C-alpha cells in the first residue's frame, strides 16, 4: 500500500521513502552565531548562510565569504540515526496456516485451515528504512510503513553494532511507530519545537538512502502544513500536516531525522514527491509536535490517545468569503458535526470560522489537525471562532473518535489497534446471512488484522474465543479484556463455511 507510488491531482507521484524489494541485499534556528567567533559577523547572503570574516579594519570591508558550518548538527544527528532492516512476513496460503498452541483447545486435533487453499510457499521480502534514537535506553522512532508487516526487525547503529528490535506500538494515522532495542547509554536526539520552524530556515535530513549509511543532506523548509493524501488508504483518521523541504531524501530515508542547525529533531522524514521514486525536489516530514505525542502515548498507554473536536471543516477561500458573506478571510469553516460532537456540545455552530486554537493561528485544515492531534480525550482546548463578524472564545473538552471520553476511549482504541470498524446486524440481515448472532466488519485499515490475516471487509464475526458476539459493544468488551492470542470465528455472506482468524493483542 504505502510501498506503492501515489498519484495526485497535480500529476506528482508521492512515495514513502523506504526501500522495498524481494529479499533485497527547541525552536531555535539558523543560529550561526553559535559557530561564529568574536571577530566574525553572521549574516545571510543570496539565500545562503555565510560568515563574513573581518579582513580589514572596518566590518564589511575586504571580507571573505565562508559557508556556514553544518558539522555540529550533522555529527549530533548521525550518531542517533539508525538503519532498520525489516524481514516481512511471507504471503501465506490458508492451507499453510496452523492453529497456534493458545487456540488448540478450541479445535482439538483438527486444523480448521487445512485444505481450504492450494499449497504454496511464500518468499520473505525485506524492507529497509531509518530510525532515530530518542532515548538512551534504546527507544527508536520510525515510520509505521517501515515496520508494517515485519516478521523481524534488525537495527544497525552508527557504530555498526546490530540488534534485534521489538515493536512497542505504531499509529497508521500519522505513519509513526516506536520500536526498542536491548541497549543502554545510546546517543539520542531530543525532540525540538516544530511549531517554531520557519519557512526558509535551513534543515538537515539524515538517513540511510539506498542502504548507504549515515547520509546527510541540507535544504530549507519550503512549506509547512502540507496535506499530500498519502495516508488515507491505510488510516482510519489520517493526520497530515507535513513539513515540506528541498533537502534530498531518497528510498531508505523513511523514518530518518529532520533536524535544525542545533541538531534538534523537528521531523521524521516520510515521503517524497517524485515521478520516478527518487528525489525530484521535495520531501515531506511528520512534524515533531505530532511524532512526540504519538510515541509518548504509545510508551505510556500502548496506543494513541487522540482527542477529537467532532467537526467537518473546510478551508476559507475567496469563493467561500463571497458565497457565505464571511467577515474573515482566513481560517477553517465548520460545515458539519459528528455524532456526540465535542465542539457542538461546547457551543460551536455550523458556519463558525475557527481562526485560533490555544492562541495559535489556524489558516488551513492540516494546521487544525496538527493542533488537535497533540491532545487526548478530555483535554480542553480554547477555540477562537468568528461568527458573523464577531469573535467568540469557546472552550471545548475533546472526546474520543466515537464521541467517547477517556474512560471509554481505551475500548475503542482496541478496534483501532486491530484496524477494523464494526457494525451491528439487523434481524433481517442475520436471517439473510444465516447466523443467529454476529457483527459485521465494515472497514479494514492498517492494523493487526490486515498485518496478520487475510480477512476481508464484510466478514461477520460470530464468536471471539468461543464467546458468542451479539453486538458491537459486546465485541469491544470481549476484545478489550484480552491480552495475547485471540481467535475470531465467523462467516462471509453467501459462503456457508466457517472461517477462523488468529491475531495477537
C-alpha positions in Angstrom: 0.0 0.0 0.0 2.3 2.7 1.3 5.1 0.9 -0.6 3.5 1.9 -3.8 3.6 5.2 -5.7 0.8 7.7 -5.2 -0.7 9.9 -7.9 -2.1 13.3 -7.0 -4.2 15.7 -9.0 -1.0 17.8 -9.6 0.4 14.8 -11.6 3.1 14.3 -9.0 3.8 10.9 -7.6 4.1 10.7 -3.8 6.0 7.8 -2.3 7.2 6.8 1.1 11.0 6.7 1.3 11.6 3.1 2.5 13.2 0.6 0.1 11.0 -2.5 -0.6 12.2 -5.5 -2.5 12.0 -9.2 -2.6 14.9 -10.4 -0.5 16.9 -7.2 -1.0 20.5 -7.4 -0.4 13.7 23.5 20.6 12.7 26.1 18.3 15.9 28.0 17.7 17.0 28.0 14.0 19.8 29.4 11.8 21.8 30.3 14.9 25.0 31.0 13.1 26.3 33.0 16.0 26.8 29.6 17.7 29.6 28.9 15.2 30.9 32.4 15.0 34.0 33.7 16.9 34.1 37.1 18.5 35.8 38.6 15.4 33.2 37.5 12.9 29.9 38.8 11.7 27.0 36.4 10.9 24.6 37.3 8.1 22.6 35.9 5.1 23.8 36.5 1.6 21.9 35.4 -1.5 19.8 33.0 0.5 22.9 31.0 1.5 24.1 31.2 5.1 27.6 32.6 5.2 30.0 34.0 7.7 31.8 37.2 6.8 35.3 37.1 8.3 36.8 40.5 9.0 39.9 41.1 6.9 40.1 44.8 7.1 39.9 47.4 9.8 36.2 48.1 9.3 33.4 45.5 9.3 32.2 44.8 5.8 35.5 45.8 4.1 37.5 43.2 2.2 35.5 40.3 3.6 35.8 36.7 2.6 32.7 34.6 2.2 32.8 31.3 4.2 29.8 28.9 4.0 28.1 28.2 7.4 29.3 25.0 9.1 26.7 22.2 9.3 29.1 19.8 11.1 27.7 20.3 14.6 24.1 19.3 13.7 25.4 16.6 11.3 27.6 14.9 13.9 24.9 15.1 16.6 22.2 13.6 14.3 24.2 10.9 12.5 25.2 9.4 15.9 21.5 8.9 16.7 20.1 7.8 13.3 19.9 4.0 12.7 19.4 1.7 9.8 16.4 -0.6 10.0 16.0 -3.8 8.0 12.6 -5.4 8.2 12.1 -9.1 7.2 8.5 -9.2 6.1 6.0 -12.0 6.6 5.7 -14.2 3.5 2.4 -14.3 1.7 0.9 -17.5 3.2 -1.9 -19.5 1.7 -4.6 -20.5 4.1 -3.6 -24.2 3.9 -0.2 -23.3 5.3 -1.6 -21.8 8.5 -1.5 -23.8 11.7 -3.6 -23.4 14.8 -1.5 -21.6 17.4 -1.0 -23.5 20.7 -3.1 -20.9 22.5 -6.1 -21.8 20.4 -5.8 -25.6 20.1 -8.3 -26.1 22.9 -11.0 -24.8 20.5 -10.3 -27.4 17.8 -8.7 -30.5 19.4 -6.6 -32.3 16.8 -8.5 -30.6 13.9 -6.8 -27.9 11.9 -9.6 -25.6 10.6 -7.2 -24.1 8.0 -6.5 -27.5 6.3 -7.5 -27.9 2.6 -9.0 -24.5 2.2 -6.5 -23.3 -0.4 -3.8 -24.7 -2.6 -0.4 -25.5 -1.2 2.3 -22.9 -1.7 5.4 -21.4 -0.3 5.9 -17.6 0.2 9.1 -15.7 -0.1 10.3 -13.4 2.6 10.8 -10.0 1.2 12.7 -7.3 3.1 12.4 -3.6 3.5 14.9 -1.0 4.7 14.5 2.3 6.3 15.8 4.6 9.0 15.0 5.4 12.6 16.0 7.9 15.3 17.1 7.0 18.8 15.1 9.3 21.1 16.0 7.7 24.4 19.4 6.3 25.6 17.6 3.1 26.7 17.1 2.0 23.1 13.8 3.6 22.1 13.7 4.4 18.4 11.1 6.3 16.4 10.5 5.5 12.8 7.7 5.3 10.2 4.8 2.8 10.5 5.3 1.8 6.9 8.9 0.8 7.6 7.9 -1.8 10.2 4.4 -2.7 8.9 4.1 -6.4 8.2 7.5 -7.2 9.7 8.3 -10.6 10.9 11.5 -9.4 12.4 13.5 -6.2 12.7 17.2 -5.7 12.7 18.7 -2.3 13.7 22.2 -1.2 12.9 23.7 1.6 14.9 26.1 4.3 13.6 28.9 2.4 15.2 28.0 -0.8 13.2 26.6 -2.8 16.1 23.4 -4.7 15.2 20.4 -5.5 17.4 17.1 -7.3 17.1 14.2 -4.8 17.8 10.7 -5.2 19.1 7.7 -3.1 18.1 6.3 -1.2 21.1 3.4 0.3 19.0 2.5 2.1 15.8 0.0 4.6 14.5 -1.1 4.4 10.9 -3.0 7.7 11.2 0.3 9.6 11.5 2.7 6.9 10.0 4.7 6.9 13.2 6.0 3.8 15.1 8.0 3.2 18.2 10.5 0.3 18.5 13.1 -0.7 21.1 16.4 -2.5 21.1 18.2 -4.0 24.2 20.9 -1.4 24.6 21.8 1.3 27.1 23.6 4.6 27.1 23.0 5.3 23.4 23.4 8.7 21.7 19.9 10.2 21.2 18.2 13.2 19.8 15.8 15.4 21.7 12.5 16.5 20.1 12.6 20.1 19.0 9.7 22.5 18.6 8.4 22.1 15.1 5.8 24.8 15.7 8.7 27.3 15.8 10.0 26.1 12.5 10.0 28.9 9.9 9.7 28.6 6.1 13.1 29.4 4.7 15.2 28.1 7.6 18.0 25.6 7.0 17.4 22.0 7.9 19.3 18.7 7.6 17.9 15.3 6.6 19.7 12.3 8.0 19.1 8.7 7.0 20.2 5.7 5.0 19.1 6.0 1.4 19.8 3.1 -0.9 21.5 1.2 2.0 24.1 4.0 2.2 24.5 4.6 5.9 24.7 7.9 7.7 23.9 10.2 4.7 23.3 13.9 5.4 21.7 16.4 3.1 20.9 20.0 3.6 18.0 22.2 2.4 15.4 24.7 3.5 11.9 24.4 4.8 9.8 25.2 1.7 6.4 24.9 3.3 4.5 23.8 6.4 1.2 22.1 6.9 1.2 20.1 3.7 -1.5 17.5 3.1 -0.5 15.1 0.4 -3.1 12.4 0.9 -0.6 9.6 1.3 -2.0 8.1 4.5 -5.7 7.9 3.6 -5.6 4.4 2.2 -4.2 2.8 5.3 -5.5 5.0 8.0 -8.9 5.4 9.7 -8.4 9.1 10.5 -5.2 10.3 8.9 -3.5 13.4 10.2 -1.3 15.1 7.6 0.4 18.3 8.3 3.9 17.7 6.8 6.9 19.9 6.9 8.0 20.2 3.2 11.7 20.7 2.5 14.0 20.6 -0.5 16.6 18.5 1.4 17.4 15.5 -0.8 15.6 12.4 0.6 15.5 9.1 -1.2 14.3 5.5 -0.7 15.7 4.3 2.6 15.3 7.6 4.3 11.9 6.8 5.7 11.9 7.2 9.5 15.1 9.3 9.5 15.7 12.6 11.2 14.9 16.1 10.0 16.9 18.4 12.3 17.5 22.1 12.7 21.0 23.6 12.9 21.1 23.0 16.6 20.7 19.2 16.0 17.2 19.2 17.4 14.7 16.7 16.0 12.0 18.7 14.3 10.5 16.0 12.0 10.6 12.4 10.8 11.2 12.0 7.1 8.3 10.1 5.5 7.7 10.7 1.8 8.9 12.3 -1.4 7.3 13.9 -4.4 8.6 12.1 -7.5 7.8 10.9 -11.0 10.4 8.1 -10.6 10.5 7.1 -7.0 13.8 9.0 -6.5 14.2 12.6 -5.1 12.9 15.2 -7.5 12.9 18.4 -5.4 10.6 17.9 -2.5 10.4 15.8 0.6 7.9 15.6 3.5 8.4 15.0 7.2 6.0 14.4 10.1 6.5 17.4 12.5 7.9 16.6 15.9 4.8 18.1 17.6 2.8 15.1 16.2 5.6 12.5 16.5 6.4 13.3 20.1 2.7 13.0 21.2 2.3 9.7 19.4 5.4 8.0 20.8 4.6 9.3 24.3 1.1 7.8 24.2 2.4 4.5 22.8 5.0 4.2 25.5 2.5 5.1 28.3 -0.7 3.5 27.1 0.3 1.1 24.3 -1.9 3.1 21.8 -2.5 6.7 20.8 -5.0 8.6 22.9 -6.3 11.1 20.4 -8.9 13.8 21.1 -11.4 15.0 18.5 -13.4 18.1 18.0 -16.1 16.2 16.1 -16.4 18.7 13.2 -16.4 18.6 9.4 -14.4 21.5 8.2 -13.2 23.2 5.0 -10.7 26.0 4.4 -11.8 29.5 3.9 -11.0 31.0 0.5 -12.2 33.8 -1.7 -15.2 31.8 -3.0 -16.4 30.9 0.5 -16.0 34.5 1.7 -18.2 35.7 -1.2 -20.7 32.8 -1.0 -21.3 32.9 2.7 -20.6 36.6 3.2 -17.9 35.7 5.7 -16.3 38.5 7.7 -12.9 36.9 7.9 -10.7 35.6 5.0 -8.5 33.1 6.9 -9.4 30.1 9.0 -11.5 26.9 8.6 -15.2 26.9 8.4 -17.4 24.4 10.3 -19.5 22.5 7.8 -21.0 19.7 9.9 -20.8 17.8 13.2 -20.1 14.2 14.0 -22.4 12.3 16.4 -21.7 13.3 20.0 -19.6 16.2 18.8 -17.4 17.8 21.5 -17.4 21.1 19.6 -21.2 21.2 19.2 -21.7 20.5 22.9 -19.4 23.4 23.7 -21.4 25.8 21.6 -19.7 25.8 18.2 -22.2 26.3 15.3 -22.2 25.4 11.7 -20.8 28.4 9.8 -18.4 29.4 12.5 -14.9 30.1 11.3 -12.2 28.7 13.6 -9.3 31.2 13.5 -7.2 30.2 16.5 -6.6 27.2 18.7 -4.9 27.9 22.1 -3.7 31.2 20.6 -2.2 29.6 17.5 -3.4 31.0 14.2 -5.3 28.4 12.1 -5.2 29.0 8.3 -5.7 25.5 6.9 -7.2 22.1 7.7 -3.8 20.5 8.2 -2.9 23.2 10.8 -6.1 22.4 12.7 -5.4 18.7 12.5 -1.9 19.1 13.8 -3.1 21.3 16.7 -5.8 18.9 17.8 -3.6 15.8 17.2 -1.4 16.9 20.1 -4.3 16.4 22.6 -6.0 13.4 24.1 -9.7 12.8 25.1 -10.8 15.1 28.0 -8.2 17.7 27.2 -9.6 21.2 27.0 -8.7 23.4 24.0 -9.5 27.1 23.6 -11.1 28.0 20.2 -11.4 31.5 18.8 -14.2 31.5 16.2 -15.6 34.3 14.0 -19.4 34.2 14.0 -21.0 36.8 11.7 -18.1 39.1 12.2 -17.9 38.7 16.0 -15.0 36.9 17.6 -16.1 34.4 20.3 -13.9 32.3 22.6 -15.1 28.8 23.2 -13.5 26.1 25.4 -14.0 22.6 24.1 -13.4 19.3 26.1 -12.2 16.9 23.5 -13.7 13.4 23.0 -12.5 10.1 21.5 -13.1 9.1 17.9 -16.6 7.8 18.6 -17.6 10.5 20.9 -16.1 8.8 23.9 -14.4 10.4 26.8 -11.1 9.0 28.0 -12.9 6.3 30.1 -14.3 4.6 27.0 -11.6 5.7 24.5 -9.4 2.7 25.5 -12.0 0.3 24.5 -12.5 2.0 21.1 -8.7 2.0 20.8 -8.8 -1.8 20.7 -10.5 -1.7 17.3 -8.0 0.9 16.2 -5.2 -1.5 17.1 -6.9 -4.3 15.2 -7.5 -1.9 12.3 -11.3 -2.6 11.9 -14.6 -0.9 12.1 -17.7 -3.0 13.2 -21.4 -2.5 12.7 -24.4 -4.2 14.3 -26.6 -6.5 12.1 -30.3 -6.1 11.8 -32.5 -9.2 12.3 -33.2 -9.2 8.6 -29.5 -9.2 7.8 -28.8 -12.1 10.2 -31.6 -14.1 8.6 -30.2 -13.5 5.1 -26.7 -14.4 6.1 -27.8 -17.4 8.1 -26.4 -16.5 11.5 -28.1 -16.2 14.9 -25.8 -13.5 16.2 -22.8 -11.5 14.9 -21.3 -8.2 14.0 -20.0 -7.2 10.5 -16.6 -5.8 9.7 -17.4 -2.7 7.7 -13.9 -1.4 7.2 -10.4 -2.7 7.4 -7.4 -0.3 7.6 -3.8 -0.6 8.8 -3.6 -2.7 11.9 -3.1 -6.3 13.3 -6.0 -7.8 11.2 -4.5 -6.6 7.9 -1.0 -7.3 9.0 -1.5 -10.8 10.3 -4.6 -12.2 8.4 -6.3 -12.2 5.1 -9.7 -11.1 6.5 -11.8 -9.1 4.1 -14.4 -6.4 4.6 -17.9 -7.9 5.0 -16.8 -10.7 7.3 -19.4 -11.4 10.0 -17.8 -12.2 13.4 -20.0 -14.6 15.3 -17.6 -15.7 18.1 -14.5 -14.4 19.8 -12.6 -17.0 21.7 -15.7 -19.2 21.6 -17.8 -16.5 23.2 -21.0 -15.5 21.2 -20.9 -12.0 19.9 -24.3 -10.3 19.7 -23.4 -6.6 19.3 -20.5 -4.2 18.6 -20.5 -3.2 22.3 -20.1 -6.8 23.3 -17.3 -7.4 20.8 -15.4 -4.4 22.1 -15.9 -5.6 25.7 -14.5 -9.1 24.9 -11.6 -7.7 22.9 -10.7 -5.0 25.5 -10.3 -7.6 28.2 -8.0 -9.7 26.0 -4.2 -10.0 26.1 -2.2 -12.3 23.9 -3.8 -14.5 21.2 -7.4 -14.1 20.2 -9.4 -16.5 17.9 -12.0 -14.8 15.7 -14.7 -17.0 14.2 -17.3 -16.1 11.6 -18.6 -16.3 8.0 -18.8 -14.4 4.8 -22.2 -13.5 3.4 -23.1 -16.1 0.7 -20.4 -18.6 1.9 -21.6 -21.2 4.4 -18.1 -22.3 5.5 -16.9 -21.1 8.9 -13.7 -19.1 8.8 -11.1 -18.6 11.6 -8.6 -15.8 12.1 -6.0 -15.8 14.9 -4.5 -12.4 16.0 -2.4 -11.2 18.9 -3.4 -8.3 21.2 
